């Protein structure tokens, strides 16, 4: 499983917004879990995602205002 650190997440609404964005792009199927941490970041655990899928997920999140993942 792959883990992504998402900067800018601070509440459950952030989690929902990101998941809605990924659902719109049909990329939500690769998300195993997503959690909000105390230090303005979130951790997303991916399942069965190829490198191409991961790049698409990163691009979708980075296109959103206020969030960043490397």
N, CA, C and O of each residue as an XYZ file, in Angstrom:
280
protein
N       0.835     -1.189      0.000
C       0.000      0.000      0.000
C       0.877      1.248      0.000
O       1.951      1.282      0.601
N       0.401      2.233     -0.668
C       1.107      3.507     -0.811
C       0.484      4.533      0.132
O      -0.729      4.538      0.339
N       1.313      5.393      0.695
C       0.836      6.443      1.591
C       1.169      7.808      1.008
O       2.293      8.045      0.566
N       0.192      8.703      1.010
C       0.403     10.078      0.566
C       0.159     11.017      1.746
O      -0.779     10.826      2.520
N       1.009     12.026      1.872
C       0.837     13.072      2.877
C       0.238     14.288      2.172
O       0.810     14.800      1.209
N      -0.904     14.739      2.653
C      -1.600     15.864      2.040
C      -1.508     17.063      2.981
O      -2.058     17.038      4.082
N      -0.818     18.102      2.546
C      -0.689     19.332      3.318
C      -1.952     20.175      3.157
O      -2.526     20.237      2.070
N      -2.382     20.821      4.235
C      -3.516     21.734      4.187
C      -4.803     21.165      4.756
O      -5.798     21.883      4.861
N      -4.805     19.902      5.122
C      -6.007     19.293      5.701
C      -6.069     19.591      7.194
O      -5.076     19.430      7.903
N      -7.237     20.029      7.673
C      -7.357     20.321      9.098
C      -8.671     19.860      9.711
O      -8.860     19.998     10.920
N      -9.594     19.309      8.903
C     -10.871     18.875      9.461
C     -11.514     17.823      8.556
O     -11.008     17.517      7.476
N     -12.636     17.280      9.020
C     -13.342     16.267      8.239
C     -13.909     16.818      6.940
O     -14.064     16.078      5.968
N     -14.219     18.110      6.914
C     -14.715     18.719      5.671
C     -13.642     18.661      4.587
O     -13.954     18.448      3.416
N     -12.385     18.848      4.971
C     -11.276     18.730      4.015
C     -11.252     17.322      3.418
O     -11.104     17.148      2.209
N     -11.399     16.346      4.270
C     -11.404     14.950      3.837
C     -12.541     14.712      2.837
O     -12.344     14.059      1.813
N     -13.720     15.241      3.136
C     -14.871     15.062      2.251
C     -14.671     15.763      0.909
O     -15.027     15.215     -0.134
N     -14.108     16.963      0.929
C     -13.854     17.695     -0.314
C     -12.884     16.941     -1.220
O     -13.099     16.832     -2.427
N     -11.822     16.427     -0.621
C     -10.832     15.676     -1.399
C     -11.454     14.405     -1.967
O     -11.228     14.071     -3.130
N     -12.228     13.702     -1.165
C     -12.868     12.482     -1.648
C     -13.875     12.779     -2.751
O     -13.991     11.998     -3.696
N     -14.607     13.891     -2.657
C     -15.539     14.270     -3.722
C     -14.793     14.543     -5.022
O     -15.246     14.158     -6.100
N     -13.645     15.212     -4.912
C     -12.830     15.501     -6.099
C     -12.344     14.197     -6.743
O     -12.375     14.055     -7.966
N     -11.900     13.256     -5.918
C     -11.414     11.981     -6.444
C     -12.556     11.142     -7.015
O     -12.370     10.436     -8.006
N     -13.738     11.216     -6.397
C     -14.903     10.514     -6.939
C     -15.248     11.046     -8.323
O     -15.543     10.267     -9.229
N     -15.215     12.355     -8.494
C     -15.522     12.959     -9.793
C     -14.562     12.478    -10.877
O     -14.934     12.381    -12.046
N     -13.330     12.178    -10.483
C     -12.317     11.704    -11.436
C     -12.241     10.174    -11.483
O     -11.365      9.614    -12.142
N     -13.161      9.500    -10.782
C     -13.182      8.025    -10.692
C     -11.885      7.464    -10.126
O     -11.445      6.382    -10.516
N     -11.279      8.202     -9.209
C     -10.035      7.762     -8.575
C     -10.245      7.331     -7.127
O      -9.306      6.859     -6.486
N     -11.453      7.483     -6.604
C     -11.743      7.139     -5.223
C     -11.607      5.642     -4.947
O     -11.435      5.242     -3.796
N     -11.683      4.812     -5.988
C     -11.576      3.364     -5.804
C     -10.201      2.940     -5.292
O     -10.041      1.828     -4.788
N      -9.214      3.818     -5.419
C      -7.855      3.501     -4.975
C      -7.579      3.943     -3.536
O      -6.506      3.672     -2.998
N      -8.542      4.621     -2.915
C      -8.350      5.129     -1.552
C      -8.829      4.084     -0.557
O     -10.001      3.710     -0.548
N      -7.907      3.615      0.283
C      -8.247      2.673      1.345
C      -8.745      3.444      2.564
O      -9.746      3.072      3.175
N      -8.035      4.528      2.914
C      -8.445      5.353      4.046
C      -7.799      6.728      3.929
O      -6.809      6.916      3.223
N      -8.390      7.679      4.641
C      -7.839      9.029      4.702
C      -8.120      9.558      6.102
O      -9.234      9.442      6.613
N      -7.098     10.137      6.710
C      -7.252     10.655      8.073
C      -6.634     12.041      8.176
O      -5.722     12.395      7.428
N      -7.152     12.812      9.119
C      -6.658     14.162      9.377
C      -5.755     14.109     10.600
O      -6.143     13.581     11.643
N      -4.553     14.656     10.473
C      -3.599     14.695     11.573
C      -3.648     16.062     12.256
O      -4.282     16.987     11.748
N      -2.993     16.190     13.384
C      -3.018     17.422     14.177
C      -2.257     18.578     13.551
O      -2.577     19.731     13.838
N      -1.277     18.326     12.721
C      -0.389     19.372     12.232
C      -0.719     19.838     10.811
O       0.175     20.000      9.980
N      -2.026     20.055     10.536
C      -2.478     20.628      9.269
C      -2.126     19.750      8.066
O      -1.795     20.245      6.989
N      -2.206     18.430      8.281
C      -1.950     17.515      7.178
C      -2.852     16.296      7.305
O      -3.420     16.018      8.361
N      -2.963     15.588      6.207
C      -3.724     14.354      6.195
C      -2.883     13.225      5.642
O      -1.901     13.452      4.936
N      -3.274     12.016      5.967
C      -2.594     10.832      5.461
C      -3.609     10.007      4.686
O      -4.654      9.618      5.207
N      -3.273      9.752      3.431
C      -4.126      8.942      2.571
C      -3.411      7.632      2.281
O      -2.262      7.625      1.840
N      -4.098      6.526      2.531
C      -3.569      5.204      2.236
C      -4.254      4.712      0.960
O      -5.481      4.677      0.873
N      -3.447      4.336     -0.016
C      -3.961      3.874     -1.303
C      -3.851      2.361     -1.414
O      -2.993      1.736     -0.790
N      -4.732      1.789     -2.216
C      -4.701      0.334     -2.464
C      -4.794      0.070     -3.958
O      -5.568      0.718     -4.662
N      -4.016     -0.864     -4.431
C      -4.059     -1.324     -5.832
C      -3.893     -0.195     -6.853
O      -4.449     -0.270     -7.948
N      -3.146      0.834     -6.510
C      -2.940      1.970     -7.417
C      -1.612      1.814     -8.155
O      -0.578      1.533     -7.549
N      -1.661      2.000     -9.461
C      -0.437      1.999    -10.253
C       0.244      3.362    -10.104
O      -0.325      4.289     -9.527
N       1.445      3.472    -10.619
C       2.144      4.756    -10.578
C       1.356      5.827    -11.333
O       1.326      6.987    -10.923
N       0.724      5.434    -12.430
C      -0.102      6.364    -13.207
C      -1.310      6.835    -12.391
O      -1.655      8.017    -12.404
N      -1.949      5.897    -11.683
C      -3.088      6.251    -10.829
C      -2.657      7.218     -9.726
O      -3.354      8.189     -9.430
N      -1.505      6.943     -9.124
C      -0.994      7.798     -8.052
C      -0.715      9.202     -8.575
O      -1.015     10.186     -7.900
N      -0.148      9.298     -9.764
C       0.122     10.609    -10.356
C      -1.182     11.363    -10.612
O      -1.254     12.569    -10.377
N      -2.205     10.669    -11.089
C      -3.504     11.301    -11.319
C      -4.113     11.792    -10.009
O      -4.686     12.880     -9.959
N      -3.990     10.994     -8.952
C      -4.508     11.392     -7.636
C      -3.776     12.636     -7.143
O      -4.404     13.591     -6.685
N      -2.447     12.622     -7.238
C      -1.656     13.782     -6.812
C      -2.045     15.030     -7.609
O      -2.213     16.104     -7.032
N      -2.186     14.895     -8.916
C      -2.550     16.032     -9.762
C      -3.924     16.582     -9.398
O      -4.122     17.797     -9.377
N      -4.877     15.692     -9.109
C      -6.225     16.123     -8.726
C      -6.206     16.904     -7.419
O      -6.860     17.940     -7.296
N      -5.456     16.404     -6.448
C      -5.388     17.079     -5.143
C      -4.647     18.402     -5.275
O      -5.081     19.410     -4.716
N      -3.541     18.414     -6.004
C      -2.757     19.647     -6.156
C      -3.513     20.725     -6.928
O      -3.204     21.909     -6.794
N      -4.492     20.335     -7.728
C      -5.292     21.317     -8.473
C      -6.328     22.013     -7.584
O      -6.917     23.021     -7.976
N      -6.538     21.471     -6.401
C      -7.503     22.054     -5.463
C      -6.836     23.191     -4.676
O      -5.649     23.126     -4.359
N      -7.614     24.221     -4.371
C      -7.094     25.337     -3.573
C      -6.834     24.890     -2.130
O      -7.704     24.310     -1.481
N      -5.631     25.170     -1.646
C      -5.309     24.929     -0.244
C      -4.700     23.608      0.103
O      -4.316     23.393      1.253
N      -4.595     22.683     -0.877
C      -4.045     21.353     -0.594
C      -2.840     21.080     -1.482
O      -2.755     21.552     -2.616
N      -1.905     20.300     -0.928
C      -0.705     19.971     -1.698
C      -0.192     18.598     -1.265
O      -0.138     18.280     -0.077
N       0.176     17.807     -2.249
C       0.804     16.510     -2.007
C       1.953     16.366     -3.007
O       1.820     16.754     -4.167
N       3.075     15.811     -2.560
C       4.223     15.623     -3.449
C       4.272     14.226     -3.994
O       5.176     13.894     -4.761
